[in-house]
Structure formats: C-alpha cells, structure tokens
Amino acid sequence: MQELRLRSLRRALKGNESLVVFISFLLLFALVTHKVSWGWNDLSRFATIESIVEEGTLQIDDSSFFNRTGDKYYYNGHYYSDKPPILQIAAAPVYYSLWSDGFSFVAEPKISQFMVTFLTIGVLSSLGLVFFNKSLHVMGVEGGWRGLLTLIAGTGTLVFPYSGIFNNHVVSGALLMIAFYHLLRIGDGVRYAVVAGVMHSLAGSIDFTTFIFIPFALIVFHKRPLKLVVAFLIGTIPLTLTYFSITMLVSGSILPPGLNTALWDYPGSIFDESNLSGVARHGSLAEVGVYTFHMLAGNRGLFSHTPILLVSIYALLRVLRQDTVFRGYYRYITLASAAFILSYILMSNNYSGGAYGVRWFTSIMLIGMIPLAGIRDAFRDNRVLRLLFIFLAALSILVALIGTAQPWAPVHDNMSSITECIKVLAEKSPIFRIKTLVLTVVIYTLFFSYCMKIFNKEG
C-alpha cells in the first residue's frame, strides 16, 4: 500500500513543475521556521491572532504577548497592534484549530508559533515562488534557466530568511508575484485583470507601501482594451475599502497607525514623530546620503544582502532597450520598485529596526528577480558575465543562509546585520549548525548542478 502511494506521488510530481516547486520550498521553509519569536513585530502579530481567536477582538490588552512587544498603539481606551490586521485575520483559523486542541500560545508556545508561522508564511511564500516560476514560463523562459532562477529567488534573496518568521513582507511579495502573473495573462481574458487588481490590493492591505504598485501596473495596459483597465481597477476596490474601513474602525482614521503620531502618545511608548517610519525625517542632506548608502549598499543594504540583484539591474538596462512584448512589464517593475525603495529612504530613519538587512525590501525580492528572465542570451558570448552571475548568485545564497539564523537580527541603525547573524549562528546549538550545513550543501549542489547543465555547452 505504501509503495502504491509513493508511485502515485511520483506520477503526480512528474510533469507538474508547480507542484514540485511548491513542495520543495515548503519542505525547505519548514526547516528554517523558528519555534520561538523574539521580535516585537511578530509578537505584536501573534497578540492580534491570539485576541481574535480567544477574545473575539482586535484589541490586544489581554493578550499574553502584550508586555512583550512595543509595536502597539493606544486608541479609545484600548491597545492594538500597529500591524495591518488582514494577515493576522487570515492566520486566525490556523491558530483556532491548534487552540481548540489545547495547543495555545501559552500552553504550547513552540508548537503553536511554529505551526501558525509555517502554515501561513511558509505556505504563502512557497505559493509566491510557484507563481514566480509560472511567470517565467509565460515569458518563454526555458526549463533549465527557469529552474535555476526559481532556486535563486527562493534561496538567494531575503525571501529565504523571512519565510521562517511571521512577517508581512514576504507575503506581500508573494501576492505581488501572483498579481504579476495575472498581469502577464490579461490578454487571455478579463478575469486575469480582475485577479491582478485583487492581488495588488491584497498585497497593499498586508504591507501598506505596496499599494504604490497599483498605479504603475497601469503601464502594462497601454494599447489594451479599456475593459481590461476597468476590470483591473474594479478588482482593487473591495480589499482596498476593507483595509481602510478596518483601519478607521481600530484607529479612528484612514491613516495607517504608523502615520498617526497621536496614537503613540501613551506611557511607556518609545515611538514618536522622530522615529516612526512614515513620519520620521532626516535632519540634513548628509544624513540622507549616509542613510541611502547603507539602505542600498552598506551594512544593511539591498545589494549587499542580495547581490544577485545587481545582475538583475544590468538585465533591466539591457531589456529596456529591446523591442520586446514584455518591455511594458519591465517598466512597471522598474518604476514601481524604485518608488517603493525611495519612499522608505525618504520616510524612515531606522533601517527597518532590528532586522536582517532591510526587511521592508523583502516585498520586492521576487518581482525584482524577473528581469533575469531576459538576460539568458547575453551569457552565450560573454564568459565574464557568466562567471559574475555565478559568483553573485552563490554569494547571495550564502548571505541568505546566514540570515536564517536570526532574521530579527540584534542590530540597530547601520550596524552590519550579516556580521551579527554570523555571531548568532556561531552560538547556536550543534544540531542547528549541522542542519544549516546540510542545507548549505544541498542548496549549493542543486545550484552548481543547474549551472553546469546550462553553461557547460557554452564554454
């Protein structure tokens, strides 16, 4: 019977690339999902989940996590998590099933936190990689190159470490990827435009800054029938209204709590207009320069933590000069991602707090890897470029692996999160270090196997 089941599984996997991608990354993320939370961010989210299930409210006054997080604001006599609640609402059924069987956050914290994180973040992150792979397929990327890019996207970017903790950025990134896939398919029917709109608005409802992608998405509708534009915009309405309605209900304003300084004026609060992301400002142009450097290339930088994106930028510059049917999509990625990054540079001053790299940028990791789809031909006549790609991809995987040790890194300001996570890794238990070593060997074996198959015939 067991052998029959294995045969059935092998038949299901054979020829079903999406299922293989989903299961592979789901297993991988299970191995890096943390059992204990220590960051204010996810503790605040767990407080909301616990309150929804056990108290039937978004108020976190009576949560067991209340005194363990400072990511909370005070409104109308009660405390609330400052995190957009839609992701926590989506995770509530998972926790309810555990709580009903006695596995509450208080009684069994390790099991419950692990399962809620894995069955929410791990599943959605894996789904995002499925749609990354499917998008490459729609764009005509051949199997080997598609597989290699999918492997790098899941193990060589901030997606990898942040898929192991409860956060919104990896989820919003997955939703943007699902939205992008449906944008690629808008020529196949109105329903794809509607779903693209829904997914864009859901991403924004979970990570407010990703709402910025919606207007830029209109670029891909250039010379398309008006009905597709209307369908897309209609798709964005329900969840956008839901987000702002809930925000109004729990804060008295449509402004996100992080932009509403009055909500943070309570005894014990460490946040005010000087350090709240969204309202914080830099004191001088010199400060902006230093902050920009460390946000992009320095100790907390986008490119220092995901160097493969340097090749992606080269690919963007290359494909934007070409007359390709996907040029509008590349423009959308370029302009929306640039606006996303710029908004954080100009409206924050804390490098995303105690986190590995700049956690906010996790939202654009998958969509930022898409331009590599258009660079495959450039390797045929450029050995130096091939070697540079392999080196930067391998380095990105190493940096991402280091981050799995503690994504909520013990850093502040422009401290090196890579250095601090290496220290954390060195202090981990022998079992954890052995697990990390095994993962390293497996991932690099797959990576170099792909590279040999793809590049060997090109010399």
N, C-alpha and C positions, 0 to 999 in steps of 0.2 A: 504493500500500500504506500509506504514512504517513498519507494523507488518510483512508483507511478506519479506521485505528487511532484517529485523532482523533475521527472520528464515533462510534466505539464508546465512546470515553471520555466524550464529551458525553452519549450516551444513558445511560451508567451513572451519571453525575453528576446528570442531570435527574431530579428527583423523589426522589433519595436524599440527604436532608439530612444524615444521619450521615456519609456518605462525603465530602460537601463540607466539613463541619466538620473531619473528621479530616485530610484532605489539606491544607486551608488552613492549619491550625495547625501541621501537620508541616513545611510549607514555611517558615512563619514562624519556628518554633523552630530550623530548620536555619540560618537567617540570624543567629541570636543565640547559637548554640552556640560555646563557647570552645574554641580549639585547644590552649591551654596552661593547665594548672592551677597555682594558686599557694596555694590554701587547704589547711591541714592536714587539713580534713575530707575533701575529695575525694581528696587524695593518699593518705590512710590507706585509703580505699576501693579506690583503684587498686592499692595494695600487696596487699590481700587478693585482688583479682581476678587479679593477676599471679601470686601464690603458688599459688592454686588451679590455674591453667592450667599453669604452668611447673614447679611443685614438687609439686602434688597435696596441698597442705596449707593450713590457715587461718593457720599461723604465718607471720609476715612478716619473720623475721630476715634472710633472704637477698634480700629484695625490693630493687629499685633505688630504691624510694621510702623505704626505711627511715630514712635520715638526713634526709629532707626533711619529715617530719611528727612532731609531738609527740603526736598523737592515737593513742597506743598504750599498752598496759599489759603488765605482766610477770607471767607465771604458769607455774609448773612448769618453769622454765629456758628459756622462750621468750617472744617478744613477739607480741602480737596487736593488730589494730585494735580500738578500743573500739566500733566501729560494728556494729549488728546485721548479721550476715553474709548474711541471706537475699537482700537486694537484690543484693549482690555475687555470690552464687551464681547468681542469675538472669542476671546480666550476663556471667558467665564464658563461655558458649557464643559470645557475640558476639566476645569477645576471642580465644577459641580459634581461630575462623575467620580472624581477622586474623593472629594469631601463626603459624598454620600456613603462611600465605602470605608470611611474612617481615616482617609489619608489627607488630613487637613494641613495647612501651612504650619500649624502649631504642633500637632501630634506627630507628623512625619514630614518635617521641613525639607529634607534632602530629596525624598522620593517625589513629593508634590511639586517642588520647584523645578526639579529635573523634567518631570513629565509635562508640566504646563509649558515650559520653555521649548522642549523638544517637539511636542505635538502642535505647537503654534509656530514658533520661529523656525525650527528645523524643517517642518513640512513646507511652509510658505517659501523659505529660501530655496529649497530643492525645486519647488514649482517654478520659481523665477529662473533657475538655471535650465529647466526644461524649455521654457519659452525663449530663453537666450539661444538655445540650440535650434529650436524650431524657427526662430527668426533668421538665423544663418542659413537654414535650409531653404527658406522662402527666397533669400537673396542669392541663391545659387551656389553657395559655398560647398565644395566637395567634402566627402565624408571624413578623410583624414585631418584636413585643416579645421573642419568643424569640430571634430572631437578634441583636437589639441587646444583650440581656443576655449572650448567649454571647460576643459580641465583647468586651464589657467584662470578663467573667470571665477571658478569655484574654489581654487586653492591658492591663487596668487594675487588676490585682492583682499580688501578689508571685509569682503563678504565672508571669508573663512572664519576669522576670529569672532566676528559679531553674530554668526549663526549659532554660536554656543551660549549666548546670553539673551535675556528678554529685553529687546530694544525695538524701536520702531523703524530705524533707518534701513536695516536690511529688508524689512517687509515692504517699506515704501519703494525701495529699489526693485524688488521683485514685481510689485504692481506696475511700476513704470515699464518694466520689461514686457509684461503681459500686454500693457497698453500699446507698446511699440509694435509688438507682433500683430496686433489687430489693426494698427495704422498701415502696416505693410499689406494687409489684406483688404483694405477699403474698396479696392476695385472689384472685389468678389461679392459685394452686397452691402446694403445699408446697415445690416446687423453688426458688421465689423466696426463701422463708425460709431455706433451706439455703445458697443462694449468698450471701445477705445476711450470714449468720453467717461464712461462709468469708472474704468480703471484709473484714469488720470485723477478724477475727483476723489476716489477712494485713497489713492496714494497721498493726495493733499490732506485728506481728512485724518490721516495717520501721521504724516510728517508735513506740517503746515507749509514749509518753504517749497515743497514740491508742487504746490498749486501754480508756481511760476512756469511750469512746463505747459500748462493748458494753452495760453495764448500763442506760444511758439509752435505748438502742434499744428496750428492752422496753416503753417508753411507748407505742409505736405498735401494740403487740399488745393493748392494752386492748380488751376485749369481742370479741377474736378467738378462734377455736377454740384449745384448748390444744395441739393437734397442731402448730400453726404455731410456737408458743413453743418447744416441744421441738425441732422441726426447726431453728430458728434457733440454739438453744444447742448442738445436736449439730454444726452447721456450724462453730461456733467452736473445737471441741475439737482437731482434727488439727493445725492450724498453731500453735495456742497451745502444745500439747505439744511440737511440733517446735522452736519458739522456745526454750522453757525447757530442752529437752534439749540443744540446741546450746550454749546459754549455760552450762549445767552442765559440758559437755564441755571448753569452752575457758577456763573461769574457776574451776571448782570450786564454783560457787554458782549458784542460780537468780536471784540479783540481777543486774540489768544491770551491766556493768563500771563505769559511771558512778556507781553507788551503792555500789560496793565499794572503799573507800579503800585497803585493803591492797594492791590490785593496782597502785597508782600509786607505791608506795614503792620506787623504784629510782634509781640515779644518773642525773642529767640530767632527771628528771621535773619539770615545773613545776606539776603538779596535786596538790592535797591537799584535805582537807575544807573548806578555806576558799574554794575556787573551783570545785570540781567541781559541775556542775549536777546537782541531785538531792539533794545533801547540804549544799550551801552555805546559810548562813543570814544574815539581816540582823542588824545589831547593835542596831538600835533601831526604834521605830515611825516616826521621822522618815525613816530610810533606806528603810523600806518605802514610805512616801509618795512620796519622790523617785523611787524605782525604778518604782513603779506609774505615776506620771505619764509618765515617759519611755518606758515599755513600751507605753503606750496612746496618748498624745497628744503626747509630746515629741519629742526628736531621733531616737529610734529607734521611735517609736510606731506601733501598729497603724493608727490612724486618720490619722496624719499621712502615712503611706506608702500607705494605701489609703482615701482619704476617702469613696469611694462607699459604704463600709460604714456610714457614718453614716445614709445613706438606708435601708440595709438594716435598721438598728436601728429606725428610725421605722416601717418596714414591719412589722417583728416586733410592735411595740407595737400596731399597728393590727389585724393579722390575729389576734393572740391574743385580741382582744376579740370577734371574729366567730365565729359558729357555722358553721364550715366543716369539711368532711370531712378537711381537712389540718391541723387545729389540733394534733392529737397529734404530727404530724411537726414542726411549728414548735416545740412544746415540747421535743421531742427535740433539735433544733438549738440552741435557746436554752440549755438546761441543760447539755448535753454540751460546747458551745463555751465556756460560762462556766467550767465545771470545768477544762477544758483550759487556758484562759488563767490562771486562778487558781493552778493547780498550778505553772506556770512562774514566776509572780510570787513565790510563797512559797518555792520550792525552787531558785531560781537567783539569781545576783547579777552576771552578766556580759553581759546583753543579747544573748545568743547569740553572743558573741565578735565577731571581725572579719567582719561580715556587713551586707548592705543591709537596713535595718530590723531587725525581729526575725525571723530566718529560720524559727524554730520555728512561727510563725503561718501559714506557707505551707500547712500541713496543713489549715487550716480556711477557706482562701480560697473554694474552690468551694462548699462547703456553706453558708458564710456569705453567699453571694450569692443563695441560693434564696429567701429571704423577699421579694425584689424581685418575684417572680412574682405576689405577691398585692397589689401596690400599683398596678397598671395603672389601675384605675378612679379612683384618687384624683387623677390628673392632669387628668381631664376638666373639673373645676370649680375647679382651683387652678393658676393660671398661675405663681404664685410658686414652688410646689413643682416644676413642670415645669422652670423655669429653674434652680432649685437643683440638681435632678437632673442636668441637662445640664452645669452648671458643675463639679460634684463628679466626675462621670464623666470629663469632659475632663481635669480636674486629675489624677485617678487614672491615666489613660493616660500623661500626661506624666511623672509620678513613676516609673511602672513602666518607661518607656522609658529614663529616666536610669539606673535600676538595671541595665539590660542591659550597661552599660559595664564594670562590675566588681561582680558580686554579692558576692564575697568582699571587701567594702569595707575600705579601710585605716583602720579606726576601732577605738576601744576605749571601754569604758564608755559614757557618754551623749553621745559626740560625734555631730554631725549627719552621718549617712551620706549624706543627699541632697547636702549641700554637698561632701563629699569625693568623691562619684561625679561631680559636675559638674566638679570639678578633673581627675579622671581622664579624663573624656570630652574635655576641652579639650586634653589631652596626647596623645590617640590620633592615629593616622595619618590623613591626609586621606581615605583610602579608607574607613576605619571611620566617620569623621564623615559622609561623604557617604551611606554605607549607612544610618546612623541617621537622617539627614534624609529619605531616600527612604521609609524605613519609617514615619516620623512622618507624612509627607504621605499615604501610602496608608491608614494606620490612621484618621487623622482624617477623611479623605474618606469612608471607609466609615461611620464613626461619625455624622458630620453628615448623611450621606445617609439613614441609618436614622431619625435624629431628625426630619428634615424630613418623611419619609413618614408617621411615626407621629403627630407632634404638629401638623403644619400644619393639619389639618382641625379641630383643637380650638382654634385661635386663639392 
